Amino acid sequence: MLMNFIISRYREFSKDSKRIVANFFSLSILEGVNYLLPLITLPYLVRVLGPAKFGVIAFAQAFITYFVIVTDYGFYLSAPKNIAIHRASKTKVSQIFSSIMIIKSVFMGVSLLVFMTLVFTIARFRLDKFIYIFAFGNVLGDVLFPTWFFQGMERMKYITWLYFIAKLIFLVAIFVFIRSSTDYLYVPLFNSLGLIIAGIVSLWIIFRQFGVRFRIPPRSLILSEIREGWHFFVSTLSINLYTYSGTFILGLFAPEVFVGYYSAAEKLIRAVQRMLWAASRSVYPYINKLATESKGKAMAFLRKILLIFGSSFLLISLIIFIGAHFIVRIVLGTQYEESIVVLKILAFLPFIISMGNIFGIQTMLAFDLKRAFSNIMLVTAFLNIGVALVLVPVYKHIGISIAVLLTELFVTMLTFLYVRRKGIRFWEVPISTR
């Protein structure tokens, strides 16, 4: 009897583990593609376009990110949980899907009006208006490509293949059409087209393979999704404010060439962080499921991934710091000598952010501490902007690098101290989760 019980428990755990491993494997492939393709296109683009034109594109992408955040509304965090809970019911899943798509479409329409007003009334934007217009296609691509749906259904392989299609379109177009710095206009266009095409295909898969039907949902459900997503939206907005505002603030106070120096090094760090996003998105639905069943089980699992994440990304950060000079010379070229110091300053971000991800997203959100998490992110965003406004006018690309590093340290320490104050101990047993 005891042996049968052990075997049955093992098989149950094995089933969950296999799904997590499969999802992680799919997302790892996706992030591997997202990691490798920039390493192919980035060296080509930075050399062909030069720091100044590359800086213009980076500034436009940072500007468009704000509109992507608004249209996403934090659904990438709130929607997977709702889909996962109700995925056995096609009717309920269809209602949730329809509600979120309607909300995102309305938000995109409002964003478009604001965007066009800014682009055609502010001289800085009007000068390169087509860069911004082409880049706005990312907003449409984000609306059309509901990654949150596939996460909730725990079918990440679809995300993998669709993103691969988008990135492949971008890769081929870059090498075929971008020949000189005068072609910089087409870089955001190709990026947007890849995402839009992948989004259209994803909708076809959702309707055809998952049997989802678009239904006009009741008003109460739409309002419920908006309320549910509010704290996630504030958190996401705050995170992205201090994550992407660096490039935007730097572009306001410094010439495009300094934006190019900073953005080139930052993209190398962000490419590495994609491995973290793969792992994070794989375990996030599972931790939420565990937390609803047993906080003790959730904490046991969190301890394991804390050790794995921490050791892995600490090693990666050390390698980046030690090899910064070599990495910049090989990947970016001699035009980007100024990027070496930026890369050294940002080198430990993968490790710091991995810890913050465990304390914040994986723990606080799973244990329904959404309000506190959003407040921490909001405070952090204001801190980042304040520090950046002080440092950037004087130290330019180095100043914004220091501001980003200090901000990530602050948010990691704050989330850790908060969960500890709530009785959540990662290194102690028993765990109190009051």
N, C-alpha and C positions, 0 to 999 in steps of 0.2 A: 504493500500500500504506500509506504513512504517513497519507494523508488518510483512508483507510478506518479505520485504527486510531484516529485522533483522533475521527472521527465516532462510532465504536462506544463509545469511552470517554465521550464527551459524552452519548450516549443513556443509558448506564448511570447516569451521575451525574444526568442529568436525571430519570430515573425515581425515584431516591431523593429528589431534591430536591422533585419534585412531591408525593411522599407526605408529606414533612416539611411542605411548604407547606400541603397539604390538611389535615393534622392540626393545624398551627398555626392555620390559618384557622378550623377547627371549634372549637378550644379558645379562640380569640380571641373568637369569637361567644359561646361559653359564658361566658367571663370578662367579656365586654362586658355580657351580661345580668346576671351577678352584680355587675357594677360599677354598672350603671344602676338596677337594681331597688332596691338599698339607698338610692341617691340619691333614689328616689321614696318609698320607705317610711320611711326614716330621718327625714327632716324631719317627716313626719306623726307618727311614733311618739314622737319626743322631745318634740314639742309637746303631744300629747294626754296622754301618760303623765307627763311631767315628769321631772326628773333623778332623783328618788328611786325611783319605780317602774321607770324605765328601768334604774336601777342594780341593782334586785332581779333583773330578767331577765338582765342581763349577768353578774351573779354566778352565777346558776343555770346559764347556758350555759358559763361557765368551769369550773364544778364537773363538769358532764356531759362536758366535753371529755376529762377523764382516763379515763373509761370508754370513750369512743370510741377513744382511743389504745390501750388494752389490747386491745380486740376487733379493731382493725385489725392490730396486732402488726407494723407495718412492711411489711405485704404490698403496700402501694401502691408500694414500692420494689423488693422482691424478686420479687414475682409477675409483673410485666410482662416482666422479663427471661426468666423461665422459660417463660412463655407464648410469647414471641417466638421463642425457640430451637426450641420443639417445635410451633409452630402448624400445620405441615404434617401432623401426625398428630392426627386427631380423638380417637383412643383416649388418647394421652398427654395431650392438652389436657383431656379429660374427667376423667382421673385427677387432674391438678393442680388443676383447678377444684373437684372433689369434696373433695379433701384440705383445701384452704384454707377452703371453706365449712363443713366439719365443725369445723375448728379454731376458726374465728371464732364459730360457734354455741356451742361449749363455753365459750369465753371470755366470751361474752355472758351465758350462764347463771350463771357464777361472778360476773361483774360485777353482775348483777341482785341476787344474794343479798347482796353487800357493800353495794350501793346502798340496798336496802330496810332493811338493818340500820342504816346511818348516818342515813337520813332519819327513821326512827321512834324513834331513841334519842337524837339530838342535838336540843336545843330549837331551835337556830338554823334547822335544816332542817325540823323538824316544823311550825314556824309557817307556812311556805309550802309544805307538802308537795306540793300538787297542781302547783305550778310545776315542781318537780323531777321529779315523776312524768311530767308531760307532756313535759318536756325530754328525758327518758330515751328517748323515741321516736326521737331522733336516733341512738342506738346501734343500735336495730333497723333503722333506715333505712340506716345504714352497712353492716350485715351483708348486707342484701338487695340493695344496689346495688354490684355488683363492678366499680367503675371500672377496677381493675387488669386485669381481663380485656380490656376494650376497648382499654386502652393497649397491652397485649401484642400484641393482634391488629392494632394501629395502625388502629383504626376509631373514631376519636374523635367522629365525627359523632353516634354513638348517645349518648355522654355529653352532648353539646351539647343534643340534643333532650329527653333525659330530665330533665336538670337544669332546662331551661327549663320543663318541665311542673311540676316541683316548686316552682320559684320563682313561677310564675304562680298556682298554687293558693294559695300563701302571700300573694301580692300582693292577689289578689281578696278573700280572707278578711279580711285586715287592714282594707281600706277598707270592707268591708260590716259587719263585726262589732265592730271596735274603735272605740268612740265616746267613751269617757272613761277616766280613770285606773283605774277599777274593773274594766275589761275586760282589764287586763294579764295576767290568768291565762291567757287564750286565745292569747297570742302564741307561746309555745313549743309549744302544741298544734297550731296551724296549720302551723308550721314542720316539726314531726315528721310530720304527715299527708302533706305534700307529698313528703317524702323517702321515706316508706314506699310511697306509691303509685308513685313513680318506680322504686323498687327492685323492686316486683312486676312492673312492665312490663319492666324490664331483664332479669329472669330469663326471662320469656316469650320475649324476643328471643334470648337466648343459647341456649335450648333449640330454638327454632323456626328461627332464621336461621343459626346456626352449627353446628347438629347436635350440640351437646354433650349428653351423657347423664350423669346422676348415677350414679356407680358407687361402691360401697364399696371404697375404695383399700386396698392393703396397709398394714399398720402401719409398715413401713419407710419408705414414701413420706410418711406423715404426720409421722413423726419427722424425716425429711429436710427437709420444708418448715419445721418448727419450728426446726431448727438453722440452716437457710438464712436464716430471717427474724430470728434472734436479734439480730445486730448492727444490723440495720435497725430493729428494735424499740427497742433501747437508744438509737439515734440519734434516732428519731422521738419517743420519750418525752422525751428530753433537750431536743430542739428545742421541743417543745410545752410542756415545763415552764417554759422561760424565755419562750416566746411568749405563753402564756395564763395563766400563774401570776400575772402582774401584776394582772389583774382580781380574781383569787381572793384574793391576799394583801391587796390594797387593801380588799376587802370584809371581811376579818377585823379590820382595824385602824381603819377609817374608816367613817363613816355612808354609807348608800346613795347620798346625793346626790353625794358625791365619786367614787363608782364610776361614777355617771352622767356626770359631767364627763369623766372619763378615757376611759370606754368609747365615748362618742360621738365623741370626736376619734380614738381608735384605730380605730374602724370606718371612718372616712374614709381612714386610711392603709392599712388592710387591703383596702379596696375597690380602691385603686390597685395594691396588690401582686398582685392577681388577674391583672393583665396579665403579671406576672413568672411566676406559676404556669403560665399558659397556654403561654408560651414554653418554660419549663423542662420541662414534661411532654411537649411536642412533640419536643424534641431529645434528651431523656434516652434513649429506646430506641435512637435512631440512633447516639448517641455510644457506647453500650455495644456496639452492633454493630461500629462502626468500631474500637473498642479491641481487640476480639477478632481483627480482621483485621490492623490496623496501628496501632500507637501513634502513629506519625508522622502518619498521616492524621487520627487523633482529635485530636491536638494542633493541627494546622492548622485544623481546624474549630472547636476551642475558642478559638483566637485570634480568629477572626472574630466569634463570638458574644460574646466578652469585650468587644470594641470596640463592638458593637451594643448590648448590654445596658448597658454602662457609660455611654455617651454619652446614651442614651435616658432612663435613670432618673436620671441626674444632672440633666438638664434638668427632669424632672418634680419632683424634690425641690426644686430652686431655686424653681420656680413655687409649690409648696405653702408654702415658707418665707416668701416675699415676700407671698403673698396670704392668709396664715393668718387675719388679722382679717376680711377680706372673706368668705372661705369659711365661717367659723363663723357670721357674721351671717346669711348667705344660707341656708345649709343647716340649721343647728341652731337659730338664733334667739337672741334677747337673753337668754334664761334660761341660756345656756351661755357667757357671757363668760369663765368660768374655763377653758373648753376651748381658748381661743386659745393660751395659753402651752404647753399640752400638745401642740397641733398643731405649734407651732414647734419644740419639742424633738424630736418624732418625725418631722419633715419629711424628714430625710435617710435615714430607714430604707429606703425603696425602693431608693436607690442602694447603700447599704451591704449590704443583703441580696442584691441582684443580684450583687454581687461575691462575697459569701460562697457563693452558690449555685453559681457557676462553679468556685470553688476547692474547695468541699466536695462537693456532690452530683454535679455533672457530671464533675469530675476524679477525686476520691478514690474515689468508688464505681465509676466506670468502670474505673479502674486497679486495682481490687481492694484498696483500702486501707480496707476496711470497719471493721476493728478499730480502727485509728487514728482514723477519723472518729467512731465511736461514743464512743471515749474523750474526744475533744475536746468532743463535744456534752455528755457527762456532766459534765465539769469545768465547762463553761459554765453548765449548769443549776444546779449548786451555787453558782457564783459569783453568778448572777442572784438566786437565793433569798436568799443572804447579804446582798448589797447592798440588795435590796428590804426585808429585815427591819430593816436599819439606817435606811434613808431614809424608808420609808412612815410609821412612827409619828410622825415629825416633820413631813415635808413632804407627806404624803398623795399627792394625784394628781400633783403635780409630782415628788415623790420617786420614784414608780414609773416615771414617764416617763424620768427620768434613768437609772434602773437598767436599763431596757430598751435605751436608746441605748448605754450603756456595754457591755452584754452583746453586742449585735450587732456593735459595733466589735471587741470581744475575739475573737469567734468568726471573724470575717472575717480578722483579722490572724493568728490562730493557724493557720487552714487554709492561708492563703497561705504562711506560713513553713514549714509542714510539707511541702507539695508542693515548695517550693523546695529544702528540705533533701534531698528524695528525687531531686533532679536534674531536676525538671520546671520548665522555664523558659518563661514565656508570651511573653517579649519577646526571646528569644535563639534563634539557630539555630546548630548543630543541637540537637535536643532529646534529652536523656538521660532515659530512663524506667526506670532500673534498679530 
